[in-house]
Amino acid sequence: MTITCDVAVLGGGTGGYVAAIRAAQLGKEVVIIERSKLGGTCLHRGCIPTKSLLRSAEVFSLLNQAEAYGIESAGGRLVFPKVQARKREIVDKLHQGVQYLMRKNKIRVVEGSGRIIGPSIFSPRSGAVAVELPDGEMETVVSDHLVIATGSRPRVIPGLEPDGVFILSSDEAVDLEKLPASILIVGGGVIGVEWASMLRDFGVEVTLVEMAQQILPGEDEEAARELSRLLQKRGVNILTGVELRPDTYTSGEGGVSISAAHQGQDLTFEASQMFVSIGRTANVEDIGLENTDIRVEKGSIAVNAHFQTGESHIYAVGDCIGGLQLAHAASHEGLAAVNHLAGQPGHRYDPLFVPRCVYTHPQIGSVGMTESRARELGRSVKSAKVPFSAIAKALIEGHSDGFAKVVVDTQTNDLVGVQIIGPHATELIAEASLAAVLDATPWEVGNAVHAHPTLSEALGEAMLAIDGSAIHI
């Protein structure tokens, strides 16, 4: 059977279904091909379930600190199956919401595994998609334009492949039935530190090891050091500059054991389970790219500024193109791609305007470049930093660690980057993101009225501090 449409989308994750909705809004007939569940990794195995678990961990931690707020509480008990049940309810509700959006926008959903095919009797050019349905039957989707949004999967270390019992990736960890007594987290990127923060709040003994010299490689050094300090203060054992030796890995009734080199010494790590979080790999295999002129560079699909591949009628967005592997980045890439293929003016997309969020305790929100990265690129910059300990609302909240940092180009006074580590940083970074999009100067942001007492005052003060005009520091 052949299905024809204006736009086909291969992959129903965040980037894919947003692209499909935008195309439908523009009057296109749209088909979306998804082999599993609409919503993809973000909804089912990543962002949403993880943040639900993090919220439960935060509430449990707050309950244990209630006396600091003048509240005597006793008998607070963690019931992890209920934590998981709450997570599933949230995921199911959002999944139903995505399915509703498909119906509302009259988008046809084809469930099955799709492979791009070359020129054939179905189409004189490559880009049609052969779909193997769950019952083994085949359908072919032929479209004027194709958007590839096949996402990514957890990267593995040879010899330390996840087995769901002793070695976990984020895919298995979100469905843990019970908490381990201890865990070794391999990788101090965003996923690793979020799970370290969460599991520690749940009472798990956590050791986190990272090959680089700081956790959150690529992010602001001061923010990474502050997060490391605060995680260690809460009992997380963190070691950087660690090189694991996978050939020494063993597992059994006592858990896992593995050796590593650290600062010229040999170490052995033991824990109930191991969690491997060393990044994600683009899903570019077995989707038929060899039948096209699409290039794969460094494991990801190569695209131009409009997200076109080597074949101009085929676009690619989201994790499969590398870059910022973030759900909100994928969404905006999907919007930009569809606007372009439909001849719409669209919106400006710049990765530097994409906020990066870490949902640890405390949170980190950042946008733009770090100070060190700007200097590496030869820019003359200056920075200012305001601690949350100077902000009344942070003291009221009971979370006054961290700071807001602003980086500015000294020659143009352009805002180069903002880094916030502290309470609700992932929400506060939105103002900095808007400022970057609007090309606002620090003076303009600083002189916007920030309500008192609010956490947003930290960013306002940091903007003013660039020119020595901050009031409360």
DOSEDREN-900186 format. One record per residue (C-alpha): x, y, z; residue in one letter. Coordinates in steps of 0.5 Angstrom, whole numbers, plus 500, padded with zeros to 3 digits. Layout:
# DOSEDREN-900186
+-----+-----+-----+------+
!  xx !  yy !  zz ! fiza !
+-----+-----+-----+------+
!   X !   Y !   Z !    A !
...
+-----+-----+-----+------+
# end
This chain:
# DOSEDREN-900186
+-----+-----+-----+------+
!  xx !  yy !  zz ! fiza !
+-----+-----+-----+------+
! 500 ! 500 ! 500 !    M !
! 502 ! 507 ! 498 !    T !
! 501 ! 513 ! 502 !    I !
! 502 ! 520 ! 499 !    T !
! 503 ! 527 ! 503 !    C !
! 506 ! 533 ! 503 !    D !
! 511 ! 532 ! 509 !    V !
! 513 ! 526 ! 512 !    A !
! 517 ! 526 ! 519 !    V !
! 521 ! 520 ! 521 !    L !
! 521 ! 520 ! 528 !    G !
! 516 ! 522 ! 533 !    G !
! 520 ! 525 ! 539 !    G !
! 520 ! 532 ! 541 !    T !
! 523 ! 535 ! 534 !    G !
! 519 ! 530 ! 530 !    G !
! 512 ! 531 ! 533 !    Y !
! 513 ! 539 ! 533 !    V !
! 515 ! 539 ! 526 !    A !
! 509 ! 535 ! 524 !    A !
! 504 ! 540 ! 528 !    I !
! 508 ! 546 ! 525 !    R !
! 507 ! 543 ! 518 !    A !
! 500 ! 542 ! 519 !    A !
! 499 ! 549 ! 521 !    Q !
! 501 ! 551 ! 515 !    L !
! 496 ! 547 ! 511 !    G !
! 501 ! 541 ! 509 !    K !
! 498 ! 534 ! 509 !    E !
! 503 ! 530 ! 514 !    V !
! 505 ! 523 ! 516 !    V !
! 509 ! 522 ! 522 !    I !
! 512 ! 515 ! 522 !    I !
! 514 ! 512 ! 529 !    E !
! 517 ! 505 ! 531 !    R !
! 515 ! 506 ! 539 !    S !
! 511 ! 511 ! 542 !    K !
! 510 ! 519 ! 540 !    L !
! 514 ! 523 ! 545 !    G !
! 520 ! 519 ! 544 !    G !
! 526 ! 519 ! 549 !    T !
! 524 ! 526 ! 552 !    C !
! 517 ! 524 ! 554 !    L !
! 518 ! 516 ! 556 !    H !
! 526 ! 515 ! 558 !    R !
! 529 ! 522 ! 559 !    G !
! 527 ! 529 ! 561 !    C !
! 520 ! 528 ! 563 !    I !
! 521 ! 521 ! 567 !    P !
! 527 ! 524 ! 570 !    T !
! 524 ! 531 ! 572 !    K !
! 519 ! 527 ! 576 !    S !
! 523 ! 523 ! 580 !    L !
! 528 ! 529 ! 581 !    L !
! 522 ! 533 ! 584 !    R !
! 520 ! 527 ! 588 !    S !
! 527 ! 527 ! 591 !    A !
! 527 ! 534 ! 592 !    E !
! 520 ! 534 ! 596 !    V !
! 523 ! 528 ! 600 !    F !
! 530 ! 532 ! 602 !    S !
! 525 ! 538 ! 604 !    L !
! 521 ! 534 ! 608 !    L !
! 528 ! 531 ! 612 !    N !
! 530 ! 539 ! 613 !    Q !
! 523 ! 541 ! 615 !    A !
! 526 ! 543 ! 622 !    E !
! 530 ! 548 ! 619 !    A !
! 524 ! 552 ! 617 !    Y !
! 521 ! 551 ! 624 !    G !
! 517 ! 545 ! 622 !    I !
! 517 ! 539 ! 626 !    E !
! 516 ! 533 ! 622 !    S !
! 516 ! 525 ! 624 !    A !
! 515 ! 519 ! 620 !    G !
! 516 ! 521 ! 613 !    G !
! 518 ! 515 ! 609 !    R !
! 520 ! 514 ! 602 !    L !
! 515 ! 509 ! 598 !    V !
! 519 ! 508 ! 592 !    F !
! 514 ! 504 ! 588 !    P !
! 509 ! 510 ! 589 !    K !
! 514 ! 515 ! 586 !    V !
! 515 ! 511 ! 580 !    Q !
! 507 ! 511 ! 580 !    A !
! 507 ! 518 ! 580 !    R !
! 512 ! 518 ! 574 !    K !
! 508 ! 514 ! 570 !    R !
! 502 ! 518 ! 571 !    E !
! 505 ! 524 ! 569 !    I !
! 508 ! 521 ! 562 !    V !
! 502 ! 517 ! 561 !    D !
! 498 ! 524 ! 561 !    K !
! 503 ! 527 ! 557 !    L !
! 503 ! 522 ! 552 !    H !
! 495 ! 522 ! 551 !    Q !
! 496 ! 530 ! 550 !    G !
! 501 ! 528 ! 544 !    V !
! 496 ! 523 ! 541 !    Q !
! 491 ! 529 ! 542 !    Y !
! 495 ! 534 ! 538 !    L !
! 496 ! 529 ! 532 !    M !
! 488 ! 528 ! 532 !    R !
! 487 ! 535 ! 533 !    K !
! 492 ! 537 ! 527 !    N !
! 489 ! 531 ! 522 !    K !
! 496 ! 528 ! 522 !    I !
! 496 ! 521 ! 520 !    R !
! 501 ! 517 ! 525 !    V !
! 504 ! 510 ! 522 !    V !
! 506 ! 506 ! 527 !    E !
! 513 ! 502 ! 525 !    G !
! 520 ! 502 ! 523 !    S !
! 522 ! 506 ! 517 !    G !
! 527 ! 506 ! 512 !    R !
! 529 ! 511 ! 507 !    I !
! 529 ! 508 ! 500 !    I !
! 532 ! 511 ! 494 !    G !
! 529 ! 512 ! 487 !    P !
! 524 ! 507 ! 485 !    S !
! 517 ! 506 ! 482 !    I !
! 514 ! 510 ! 488 !    F !
! 518 ! 516 ! 487 !    S !
! 523 ! 518 ! 482 !    P !
! 528 ! 521 ! 487 !    R !
! 530 ! 518 ! 494 !    S !
! 526 ! 520 ! 500 !    G !
! 520 ! 515 ! 500 !    A !
! 520 ! 511 ! 507 !    V !
! 518 ! 504 ! 507 !    A !
! 515 ! 502 ! 513 !    V !
! 515 ! 495 ! 517 !    E !
! 508 ! 495 ! 521 !    L !
! 508 ! 491 ! 527 !    P !
! 504 ! 486 ! 524 !    D !
! 510 ! 485 ! 519 !    G !
! 506 ! 488 ! 513 !    E !
! 509 ! 494 ! 509 !    M !
! 507 ! 501 ! 507 !    E !
! 511 ! 506 ! 503 !    T !
! 510 ! 513 ! 505 !    V !
! 512 ! 518 ! 499 !    V !
! 512 ! 525 ! 500 !    S !
! 515 ! 532 ! 497 !    D !
! 519 ! 533 ! 503 !    H !
! 522 ! 529 ! 509 !    L !
! 524 ! 531 ! 516 !    V !
! 529 ! 526 ! 519 !    I !
! 528 ! 526 ! 527 !    A !
! 530 ! 519 ! 529 !    T !
! 533 ! 522 ! 536 !    G !
! 539 ! 518 ! 540 !    S !
! 540 ! 513 ! 545 !    R !
! 545 ! 512 ! 550 !    P !
! 553 ! 512 ! 548 !    R !
! 556 ! 505 ! 551 !    V !
! 563 ! 503 ! 553 !    I !
! 565 ! 497 ! 550 !    P !
! 565 ! 492 ! 556 !    G !
! 560 ! 496 ! 560 !    L !
! 554 ! 495 ! 556 !    E !
! 548 ! 496 ! 560 !    P !
! 544 ! 489 ! 562 !    D !
! 539 ! 492 ! 566 !    G !
! 541 ! 489 ! 572 !    V !
! 548 ! 491 ! 574 !    F !
! 550 ! 496 ! 569 !    I !
! 544 ! 501 ! 567 !    L !
! 544 ! 507 ! 562 !    S !
! 538 ! 512 ! 563 !    S !
! 534 ! 508 ! 559 !    D !
! 534 ! 502 ! 565 !    E !
! 535 ! 507 ! 571 !    A !
! 528 ! 511 ! 570 !    V !
! 524 ! 504 ! 571 !    D !
! 528 ! 502 ! 577 !    L !
! 523 ! 498 ! 581 !    E !
! 527 ! 499 ! 588 !    K !
! 533 ! 503 ! 590 !    L !
! 540 ! 500 ! 590 !    P !
! 544 ! 501 ! 597 !    A !
! 550 ! 504 ! 593 !    S !
! 551 ! 506 ! 586 !    I !
! 557 ! 508 ! 581 !    L !
! 556 ! 513 ! 576 !    I !
! 560 ! 514 ! 570 !    V !
! 560 ! 520 ! 567 !    G !
! 559 ! 527 ! 570 !    G !
! 555 ! 530 ! 564 !    G !
! 548 ! 533 ! 565 !    V !
! 545 ! 526 ! 566 !    I !
! 550 ! 524 ! 571 !    G !
! 550 ! 529 ! 576 !    V !
! 542 ! 530 ! 575 !    E !
! 542 ! 522 ! 577 !    W !
! 547 ! 523 ! 583 !    A !
! 543 ! 529 ! 586 !    S !
! 537 ! 525 ! 585 !    M !
! 539 ! 518 ! 588 !    L !
! 543 ! 522 ! 594 !    R !
! 537 ! 525 ! 596 !    D !
! 533 ! 519 ! 596 !    F !
! 539 ! 516 ! 601 !    G !
! 543 ! 512 ! 596 !    V !
! 550 ! 512 ! 597 !    E !
! 553 ! 515 ! 591 !    V !
! 560 ! 515 ! 587 !    T !
! 561 ! 519 ! 581 !    L !
! 567 ! 519 ! 576 !    V !
! 569 ! 523 ! 570 !    E !
! 574 ! 523 ! 566 !    M !
! 575 ! 530 ! 565 !    A !
! 578 ! 535 ! 570 !    Q !
! 571 ! 538 ! 572 !    Q !
! 564 ! 535 ! 572 !    I !
! 560 ! 538 ! 567 !    L !
! 565 ! 539 ! 562 !    P !
! 564 ! 545 ! 557 !    G !
! 560 ! 549 ! 562 !    E !
! 562 ! 555 ! 566 !    D !
! 568 ! 552 ! 571 !    E !
! 566 ! 556 ! 577 !    E !
! 559 ! 554 ! 576 !    A !
! 562 ! 546 ! 576 !    A !
! 566 ! 547 ! 582 !    R !
! 560 ! 550 ! 586 !    E !
! 556 ! 544 ! 584 !    L !
! 561 ! 539 ! 585 !    S !
! 562 ! 543 ! 592 !    R !
! 555 ! 542 ! 594 !    L !
! 554 ! 535 ! 592 !    L !
! 560 ! 533 ! 596 !    Q !
! 557 ! 537 ! 602 !    K !
! 551 ! 533 ! 601 !    R !
! 555 ! 526 ! 601 !    G !
! 556 ! 525 ! 594 !    V !
! 563 ! 522 ! 593 !    N !
! 566 ! 526 ! 586 !    I !
! 573 ! 524 ! 583 !    L !
! 575 ! 527 ! 576 !    T !
! 581 ! 525 ! 572 !    G !
! 579 ! 518 ! 572 !    V !
! 580 ! 513 ! 567 !    E !
! 576 ! 506 ! 568 !    L !
! 579 ! 500 ! 566 !    R !
! 573 ! 496 ! 563 !    P !
! 577 ! 489 ! 563 !    D !
! 577 ! 489 ! 570 !    T !
! 569 ! 489 ! 571 !    Y !
! 566 ! 484 ! 575 !    T !
! 559 ! 483 ! 578 !    S !
! 556 ! 478 ! 582 !    G !
! 551 ! 478 ! 588 !    E !
! 555 ! 483 ! 592 !    G !
! 554 ! 488 ! 586 !    G !
! 560 ! 491 ! 581 !    V !
! 567 ! 492 ! 582 !    S !
! 572 ! 496 ! 577 !    I !
! 579 ! 498 ! 577 !    S !
! 581 ! 505 ! 575 !    A !
! 587 ! 510 ! 574 !    A !
! 587 ! 516 ! 578 !    H !
! 592 ! 521 ! 579 !    Q !
! 597 ! 516 ! 578 !    G !
! 594 ! 511 ! 583 !    Q !
! 590 ! 505 ! 582 !    D !
! 583 ! 505 ! 585 !    L !
! 578 ! 500 ! 585 !    T !
! 570 ! 502 ! 586 !    F !
! 565 ! 497 ! 588 !    E !
! 557 ! 499 ! 589 !    A !
! 551 ! 495 ! 588 !    S !
! 550 ! 498 ! 581 !    Q !
! 553 ! 502 ! 576 !    M !
! 550 ! 507 ! 572 !    F !
! 553 ! 509 ! 565 !    V !
! 552 ! 516 ! 563 !    S !
! 557 ! 518 ! 558 !    I !
! 553 ! 522 ! 553 !    G !
! 548 ! 520 ! 547 !    R !
! 549 ! 517 ! 540 !    T !
! 545 ! 519 ! 534 !    A !
! 540 ! 514 ! 531 !    N !
! 543 ! 514 ! 524 !    V !
! 544 ! 507 ! 523 !    E !
! 539 ! 502 ! 519 !    D !
! 534 ! 508 ! 517 !    I !
! 537 ! 508 ! 509 !    G !
! 541 ! 513 ! 509 !    L !
! 546 ! 509 ! 504 !    E !
! 540 ! 510 ! 499 !    N !
! 541 ! 517 ! 499 !    T !
! 546 ! 523 ! 498 !    D !
! 546 ! 525 ! 506 !    I !
! 552 ! 525 ! 509 !    R !
! 554 ! 523 ! 516 !    V !
! 560 ! 527 ! 519 !    E !
! 562 ! 525 ! 526 !    K !
! 556 ! 520 ! 527 !    G !
! 551 ! 525 ! 526 !    S !
! 547 ! 527 ! 520 !    I !
! 550 ! 533 ! 516 !    A !
! 545 ! 539 ! 515 !    V !
! 546 ! 546 ! 513 !    N !
! 543 ! 553 ! 517 !    A !
! 536 ! 551 ! 514 !    H !
! 537 ! 544 ! 517 !    F !
! 537 ! 541 ! 510 !    Q !
! 541 ! 535 ! 508 !    T !
! 545 ! 533 ! 502 !    G !
! 539 ! 532 ! 499 !    E !
! 535 ! 539 ! 499 !    S !
! 528 ! 536 ! 500 !    H !
! 530 ! 532 ! 506 !    I !
! 531 ! 535 ! 512 !    Y !
! 534 ! 533 ! 519 !    A !
! 533 ! 536 ! 526 !    V !
! 534 ! 534 ! 533 !    G !
! 539 ! 529 ! 536 !    D !
! 540 ! 525 ! 530 !    C !
! 544 ! 532 ! 527 !    I !
! 549 ! 532 ! 534 !    G !
! 550 ! 539 ! 537 !    G !
! 545 ! 541 ! 543 !    L !
! 542 ! 534 ! 544 !    Q !
! 536 ! 538 ! 548 !    L !
! 529 ! 537 ! 547 !    A !
! 527 ! 544 ! 546 !    H !
! 533 ! 545 ! 541 !    A !
! 530 ! 540 ! 537 !    A !
! 523 ! 543 ! 537 !    S !
! 526 ! 549 ! 535 !    H !
! 530 ! 546 ! 529 !    E !
! 523 ! 542 ! 527 !    G !
! 520 ! 549 ! 527 !    L !
! 526 ! 552 ! 523 !    A !
! 526 ! 546 ! 518 !    A !
! 519 ! 546 ! 516 !    V !
! 518 ! 554 ! 516 !    N !
! 524 ! 553 ! 511 !    H !
! 521 ! 548 ! 507 !    L !
! 514 ! 551 ! 506 !    A !
! 517 ! 558 ! 504 !    G !
! 516 ! 561 ! 511 !    Q !
! 520 ! 567 ! 514 !    P !
! 520 ! 563 ! 520 !    G !
! 524 ! 565 ! 526 !    H !
! 532 ! 566 ! 527 !    R !
! 535 ! 560 ! 530 !    Y !
! 542 ! 560 ! 534 !    D !
! 544 ! 555 ! 538 !    P !
! 547 ! 560 ! 543 !    L !
! 540 ! 563 ! 544 !    F !
! 538 ! 556 ! 547 !    V !
! 538 ! 555 ! 554 !    P !
! 542 ! 549 ! 558 !    R !
! 539 ! 547 ! 564 !    C !
! 541 ! 542 ! 569 !    V !
! 536 ! 540 ! 574 !    Y !
! 541 ! 538 ! 580 !    T !
! 540 ! 541 ! 587 !    H !
! 542 ! 547 ! 586 !    P !
! 540 ! 547 ! 579 !    Q !
! 544 ! 550 ! 573 !    I !
! 541 ! 555 ! 568 !    G !
! 546 ! 558 ! 562 !    S !
! 545 ! 561 ! 556 !    V !
! 551 ! 563 ! 551 !    G !
! 558 ! 562 ! 552 !    M !
! 562 ! 561 ! 558 !    T !
! 567 ! 566 ! 560 !    E !
! 573 ! 562 ! 558 !    S !
! 570 ! 560 ! 551 !    R !
! 569 ! 567 ! 549 !    A !
! 577 ! 568 ! 551 !    R !
! 579 ! 562 ! 547 !    E !
! 575 ! 565 ! 541 !    L !
! 579 ! 571 ! 542 !    G !
! 574 ! 576 ! 545 !    R !
! 575 ! 581 ! 550 !    S !
! 570 ! 580 ! 556 !    V !
! 569 ! 582 ! 563 !    K !
! 564 ! 578 ! 568 !    S !
! 560 ! 580 ! 574 !    A !
! 558 ! 575 ! 579 !    K !
! 552 ! 576 ! 585 !    V !
! 551 ! 571 ! 590 !    P !
! 544 ! 568 ! 592 !    F !
! 546 ! 569 ! 599 !    S !
! 545 ! 577 ! 598 !    A !
! 538 ! 576 ! 595 !    I !
! 533 ! 576 ! 600 !    A !
! 528 ! 571 ! 597 !    K !
! 534 ! 566 ! 597 !    A !
! 535 ! 566 ! 604 !    L !
! 527 ! 566 ! 605 !    I !
! 527 ! 559 ! 601 !    E !
! 533 ! 556 ! 605 !    G !
! 537 ! 555 ! 599 !    H !
! 542 ! 561 ! 598 !    S !
! 548 ! 557 ! 595 !    D !
! 550 ! 559 ! 588 !    G !
! 550 ! 565 ! 584 !    F !
! 548 ! 569 ! 578 !    A !
! 554 ! 571 ! 573 !    K !
! 554 ! 575 ! 567 !    V !
! 559 ! 575 ! 561 !    V !
! 560 ! 581 ! 557 !    V !
! 564 ! 583 ! 551 !    D !
! 568 ! 589 ! 553 !    T !
! 568 ! 592 ! 546 !    Q !
! 561 ! 592 ! 544 !    T !
! 558 ! 591 ! 551 !    N !
! 554 ! 585 ! 548 !    D !
! 551 ! 580 ! 552 !    L !
! 556 ! 574 ! 551 !    V !
! 553 ! 569 ! 556 !    G !
! 550 ! 568 ! 563 !    V !
! 551 ! 562 ! 568 !    Q !
! 546 ! 561 ! 574 !    I !
! 547 ! 556 ! 579 !    I !
! 542 ! 556 ! 585 !    G !
! 535 ! 556 ! 587 !    P !
! 530 ! 555 ! 580 !    H !
! 536 ! 557 ! 576 !    A !
! 532 ! 553 ! 570 !    T !
! 527 ! 558 ! 570 !    E !
! 531 ! 564 ! 572 !    L !
! 535 ! 563 ! 565 !    I !
! 529 ! 565 ! 561 !    A !
! 530 ! 572 ! 562 !    E !
! 537 ! 572 ! 560 !    A !
! 535 ! 567 ! 554 !    S !
! 530 ! 573 ! 552 !    L !
! 535 ! 578 ! 553 !    A !
! 540 ! 575 ! 548 !    A !
! 535 ! 574 ! 543 !    V !
! 533 ! 581 ! 543 !    L !
! 540 ! 583 ! 544 !    D !
! 539 ! 587 ! 550 !    A !
! 545 ! 590 ! 554 !    T !
! 546 ! 589 ! 561 !    P !
! 544 ! 596 ! 563 !    W !
! 537 ! 595 ! 560 !    E !
! 536 ! 588 ! 563 !    V !
! 539 ! 591 ! 570 !    G !
! 534 ! 597 ! 569 !    N !
! 528 ! 593 ! 568 !    A !
! 524 ! 593 ! 575 !    V !
! 525 ! 586 ! 578 !    H !
! 520 ! 585 ! 584 !    A !
! 522 ! 584 ! 591 !    H !
! 523 ! 579 ! 594 !    P !
! 524 ! 575 ! 588 !    T !
! 530 ! 570 ! 586 !    L !
! 530 ! 574 ! 579 !    S !
! 534 ! 580 ! 583 !    E !
! 540 ! 576 ! 583 !    A !
! 540 ! 576 ! 575 !    L !
! 538 ! 584 ! 575 !    G !
! 544 ! 585 ! 580 !    E !
! 549 ! 581 ! 576 !    A !
! 547 ! 585 ! 570 !    M !
! 548 ! 592 ! 574 !    L !
! 555 ! 589 ! 577 !    A !
! 558 ! 589 ! 570 !    I !
! 559 ! 597 ! 571 !    D !
! 559 ! 597 ! 578 !    G !
! 552 ! 599 ! 579 !    S !
! 549 ! 593 ! 583 !    A !
! 546 ! 596 ! 590 !    I !
! 546 ! 590 ! 594 !    H !
! 553 ! 587 ! 594 !    I !
+-----+-----+-----+------+
# end
